[in-house]
């Protein structure tokens, strides 16, 4: 149970930042970074502009969300896809119901 709580705590820590919540909301609206804007590079630029944060700050938020398991980013050659990990969100929802 400790490992599960530790993972859950990491998730809530990642969600404790308003900008990361905004990143998740954008990913949810867009259906993932790869689906939004003809490539992740353009999506990253658009997200940076919409959230009014630097690209380096946005990159940090993505790293934190990925480490918490909230998003999944995969590299395929030069391309990269990022999407919300719905399974983890369902686990958080189940945790809150218990």
N, C-alpha and C positions, 0 to 999 in steps of 0.2 A: 504494500500500500504506500510506503514511503516514496518509492520511485514514481508511482503515479501522481502523488501529491507534488513531488518535486517538478515533474513535467507540467502539471497544471499551474503551479506557481510561476514557472517560466512563461507560460502562455499569458497569464494575467499580468505579469510584469511587462511583457511586450505590448499588451493591450492598454496599459496604463498611460501610454503616450498619445495625446490627441492627434498628432500628425500621423502616427501609425494607423490609428483608426480611420483617418481620412484616406490613407493609402489603400487600406482594405476596402473601403467603400468604393473607391475608384475602380479597383480590380473587379469588384462585384458588379458594378454598373457596366464595365467594359467587357465582362466575360473573360478577363485575363489580359495581360499585356500584349500578347501576340495577336489577339483578336481585335484590338482597338484601332490601331493607327498604321497599318502597313509596316509592321516590324517593331521590335522592342525598342530600338534606338529612338524612333519617332515617338513612341508611347512614353518612353522615359522623359524625353524633352517636354512632351505635352503635360505629363503628370507633374514635373518640376514647375512648370509655369502655372498650372491650375492650383497647386498647393502653395505656391509662392515660397519655395525652398530651393536651395542650391542642389545641383545634381549630386554633389558629394554627400549632402545631408540625406537626400532621398535614397542614395545607395546604402547609407548606414541603416536607414529604416528597413529597407528590403532585407538586409543582412540579419537584423534583429528578428524580423517576422519569419524569415526562413529558418533561423536557428531554433525558434520556438515551435516550428512545425506548422505555422499558420498559412504559409504559402510554400509552393513548390516551384523552384526555378531549375530548368534543365537546359543545358547547352547541347546544341546539335550542330557541330561545326562552328561556323561564325554566328549562327542564329541562336537565340535564347528565348525560351518561353517561360512565363511566370503566371501562375494561377493560384487561386485560393484553394487550400486543402480542406475541402468540405467535411471530410471525415473527422478532422480535428475539431472543427467548429461544432459538429454534432456531439463529440465527446464532451466539449465544454458545456454545451446545452444540457446534456445528461447529468453532468456533475452538478450543475446548478439546480436541477430538479430533485436530486437526492437529499 
